[in-house]
């Protein structure tokens, strides 16, 4: 990973969730939205090489004037110490540590076979995966709305009868294919369905000449992390959200 990769991944990540407003301020990419998806409503530095900490207070106020809770997505590394000090001063604590994981598409594509539907538009059955047992309905609806806004995304689903029981989203941008919204219905977990979805999305990435894939997973989600590692993903860096709520 180099600084160019970092910037491209961050731009691709924000593009995939299509925030209602995005601006660049002093080397930061700032997304504004009223959804539950943090990536669509947080500020992230485009470089890991000591980003501008003086911009933090200005970005903080930019959120305030829009009536949006300030939210910063900051990598956990020594180069961020000045940024973290400023966030502490503003009263924002770090929460929800999350890994950025990357893989080569060809490595992921061969980990599983099996039928997976790929569509350019989501249908009602795909949407219901986010609204089923074990998921927060408000957050699920918000994620569906966010993930379906970006242009050119693909929607994967494993079907059982009339129902989609596992799914995910593949977005494209800035040289990376990015995976989002991986979900498996509670009653069907442990059957390798997520692996099938990942492999199918990797094959779609290859068809569109994208050889690198990125996804993000919370550090606390051990089960998903193990699945991703078995599929060839490796941690690139870890970040935390600095926010009030």
C-alpha positions as CSV (number, residue, x, y, z in Angstrom):
1,X,0.0,0.0,0.0
2,X,1.2,3.5,-0.8
3,X,-0.2,7.0,-0.4
4,X,-1.8,6.9,-3.8
5,X,-3.6,3.6,-2.8
6,X,-4.8,5.2,0.4
7,X,-6.4,8.2,-1.4
8,X,-8.0,6.0,-4.1
9,X,-9.5,3.7,-1.5
10,X,-10.9,6.6,0.5
11,X,-12.4,8.2,-2.6
12,X,-13.8,4.8,-3.7
13,X,-15.3,4.2,-0.2
14,X,-17.1,7.5,-0.2
15,X,-18.3,7.2,-3.8
16,X,-19.8,3.8,-3.1
17,X,-22.2,5.2,-0.4
18,X,-23.0,8.4,-2.4
19,X,-23.4,11.0,0.4
20,X,-25.8,13.8,-0.3
21,X,-22.9,16.3,-0.1
22,X,-19.1,15.9,-0.3
23,X,-16.4,18.5,-0.2
24,X,-12.6,18.5,0.1
25,X,-11.0,20.7,2.8
26,X,-7.2,20.8,3.3
27,X,-6.6,17.2,2.4
28,X,-9.7,15.8,4.0
29,X,-12.7,14.3,2.2
30,X,-15.8,15.4,4.1
31,X,-19.2,13.6,3.6
32,X,-22.5,15.0,4.9
33,X,-25.6,13.0,5.2
34,X,-28.4,12.1,7.7
35,X,-28.1,8.3,7.3
36,X,-26.9,5.7,9.8
37,X,-24.0,4.7,7.6
38,X,-20.9,6.3,9.1
39,X,-18.9,6.2,5.9
40,X,-21.6,8.5,4.3
41,X,-21.4,11.1,7.2
42,X,-17.8,11.3,8.3
43,X,-14.6,13.2,7.4
44,X,-11.5,11.2,6.4
45,X,-7.9,12.3,5.6
46,X,-6.8,11.4,2.1
47,X,-3.2,10.8,3.3
48,X,-1.7,8.9,6.2
49,X,1.3,11.2,6.1
50,X,0.5,13.6,9.0
51,X,-2.7,15.1,7.7
52,X,-3.6,18.7,8.5
53,X,-4.8,18.7,12.1
54,X,-5.7,22.4,11.9
55,X,-8.5,21.5,9.5
56,X,-10.3,19.5,12.2
57,X,-11.9,22.4,14.0
58,X,-13.1,23.9,10.8
59,X,-14.6,20.6,9.6
60,X,-16.2,20.2,13.1
61,X,-18.0,23.6,12.5
62,X,-19.0,22.6,9.0
63,X,-20.9,19.7,10.4
64,X,-22.4,21.9,13.1
65,X,-23.8,24.5,10.8
66,X,-25.5,21.7,8.8
67,X,-27.1,20.3,11.9
68,X,-25.1,17.1,11.5
69,X,-23.2,15.5,14.4
70,X,-19.4,15.9,13.7
71,X,-17.9,12.5,12.7
72,X,-14.3,11.7,11.8
73,X,-12.9,8.5,10.4
74,X,-9.3,8.4,11.5
75,X,-6.6,5.7,10.9
76,X,-5.0,4.4,14.1
77,X,-1.3,5.1,13.6
78,X,1.3,7.5,15.0
79,X,1.0,10.0,12.1
80,X,-2.5,10.8,13.4
81,X,-1.4,11.9,16.9
82,X,-1.9,15.6,16.2
83,X,-5.4,14.9,14.7
84,X,-6.3,12.8,17.7
85,X,-5.2,15.5,20.1
86,X,-7.5,18.0,18.3
87,X,-10.4,15.6,18.4
88,X,-9.9,15.0,22.1
89,X,-9.9,18.7,22.6
90,X,-13.2,19.0,20.8
91,X,-14.7,16.3,23.1
92,X,-15.0,13.5,20.5
93,X,-14.1,10.0,21.7
94,X,-12.9,7.2,19.4
95,X,-15.5,4.4,18.7
96,X,-16.1,1.4,16.5
97,X,-12.6,0.4,15.4
98,X,-12.8,-1.0,11.9
99,X,-10.4,-2.7,9.6
100,X,-9.8,-1.9,5.9
101,X,-9.0,-5.2,4.2
102,X,-7.7,-5.7,0.7
103,X,-7.2,-8.7,-1.6
104,X,-6.4,-9.6,-5.2
105,X,-9.6,-10.4,-7.1
106,X,-8.2,-13.6,-8.6
107,X,-7.4,-15.0,-5.2
108,X,-11.0,-14.4,-3.9
109,X,-12.7,-15.5,-7.1
110,X,-11.5,-19.1,-6.7
111,X,-12.5,-19.7,-3.1
112,X,-16.1,-20.9,-3.8
113,X,-18.5,-22.0,-6.5
114,X,-22.3,-22.1,-6.5
115,X,-25.2,-20.1,-7.8
116,X,-25.2,-16.4,-7.0
117,X,-27.5,-13.9,-8.8
118,X,-25.9,-10.7,-10.0
119,X,-28.1,-7.7,-10.9
120,X,-27.6,-4.1,-11.8
121,X,-30.6,-3.1,-9.7
122,X,-31.8,-4.4,-6.3
123,X,-35.1,-6.1,-6.0
124,X,-37.5,-6.5,-3.0
125,X,-36.1,-9.9,-2.1
126,X,-32.6,-8.5,-1.9
127,X,-33.7,-5.6,0.2
128,X,-35.4,-7.9,2.7
129,X,-32.1,-9.5,3.7
130,X,-31.3,-6.2,5.5
131,X,-34.7,-6.1,7.2
132,X,-34.9,-9.6,8.6
133,X,-34.5,-11.2,12.0
134,X,-31.4,-10.1,13.9
135,X,-31.0,-6.8,12.1
136,X,-31.9,-3.3,13.1
137,X,-34.8,-2.2,10.9
138,X,-34.0,1.5,10.9
139,X,-30.3,0.9,10.2
140,X,-31.1,-1.7,7.6
141,X,-33.4,0.6,5.7
142,X,-30.8,3.3,5.8
143,X,-28.1,1.0,4.5
144,X,-30.4,-0.1,1.6
145,X,-31.1,3.5,0.7
146,X,-27.4,4.4,0.8
147,X,-26.0,1.4,-1.0
148,X,-28.5,1.8,-3.9
149,X,-27.7,5.4,-4.6
150,X,-24.3,4.9,-6.2
151,X,-24.3,4.5,-10.0
152,X,-22.9,1.3,-11.6
153,X,-23.0,-0.9,-8.5
154,X,-23.8,-4.6,-8.7
155,X,-26.1,-6.5,-6.3
156,X,-25.4,-10.1,-5.5
157,X,-27.8,-12.5,-3.9
158,X,-28.1,-16.2,-3.0
159,X,-31.7,-17.3,-3.5
160,X,-33.7,-20.0,-1.8
161,X,-37.1,-20.2,-3.4
162,X,-38.5,-16.7,-3.6
163,X,-36.2,-15.3,-0.9
164,X,-32.7,-14.0,-1.1
165,X,-30.9,-15.4,2.0
166,X,-27.4,-13.8,1.5
167,X,-26.2,-10.8,-0.4
168,X,-23.7,-8.1,-1.0
169,X,-22.8,-5.0,-3.1
170,X,-19.9,-4.4,-5.4
171,X,-19.0,-0.8,-6.3
172,X,-16.4,0.5,-8.7
173,X,-14.3,3.6,-8.5
174,X,-10.7,5.1,-8.5
175,X,-9.2,1.8,-9.6
176,X,-10.7,-0.3,-6.9
177,X,-13.7,-2.7,-6.6
178,X,-15.2,-2.2,-3.1
179,X,-17.5,-4.7,-1.4
180,X,-20.2,-3.4,0.9
181,X,-23.4,-4.5,2.7
182,X,-22.5,-8.2,3.2
183,X,-25.5,-9.8,4.8
184,X,-26.7,-13.4,5.5
185,X,-30.1,-14.2,6.9
186,X,-29.8,-15.3,10.5
187,X,-31.3,-18.8,9.9
188,X,-28.8,-19.5,7.1
189,X,-25.5,-18.5,8.7
190,X,-22.6,-20.9,8.9
191,X,-23.3,-22.5,5.4
192,X,-20.6,-20.7,3.5
193,X,-23.0,-18.3,1.7
194,X,-20.9,-15.2,2.4
195,X,-17.9,-16.9,0.8
196,X,-20.0,-17.7,-2.3
197,X,-21.1,-14.1,-2.5
198,X,-17.5,-12.8,-2.1
199,X,-16.2,-15.1,-4.9
200,X,-19.0,-14.2,-7.2
201,X,-18.4,-10.5,-6.7
202,X,-14.6,-11.0,-7.2
203,X,-15.4,-12.6,-10.6
204,X,-17.5,-9.6,-11.5
205,X,-14.6,-7.4,-10.6
206,X,-12.3,-9.3,-12.9
207,X,-14.8,-9.1,-15.8
208,X,-14.6,-5.3,-15.4
209,X,-10.8,-5.3,-15.3
210,X,-10.5,-4.5,-11.6
211,X,-7.8,-6.7,-10.0
212,X,-7.9,-5.3,-6.5
213,X,-10.8,-5.5,-4.0
214,X,-11.3,-3.6,-0.7
215,X,-13.8,-4.1,2.1
216,X,-14.3,-2.9,5.7
217,X,-15.3,-4.8,8.8
218,X,-15.5,-3.9,12.4
219,X,-12.7,-5.3,14.6
220,X,-15.3,-6.8,16.9
221,X,-16.8,-8.9,14.1
222,X,-14.5,-11.9,14.5
223,X,-16.7,-14.2,12.5
224,X,-16.7,-12.0,9.4
225,X,-13.0,-11.2,9.8
226,X,-12.2,-15.0,9.7
227,X,-14.3,-15.4,6.6
228,X,-12.5,-12.6,4.8
229,X,-9.1,-13.8,5.8
230,X,-9.9,-17.3,4.5
231,X,-10.9,-15.7,1.2
232,X,-7.5,-13.9,0.8
233,X,-8.1,-10.5,2.4
234,X,-5.4,-8.9,4.5
235,X,-5.6,-5.9,6.8
236,X,-4.3,-2.7,5.3
237,X,-5.0,-0.4,8.3
238,X,-7.5,0.1,11.1
239,X,-9.4,3.2,11.8
240,X,-11.9,4.5,14.5
241,X,-14.8,6.9,14.2
242,X,-14.5,9.9,16.5
243,X,-18.0,11.1,17.2
244,X,-20.3,12.2,20.1
245,X,-23.1,9.7,20.0
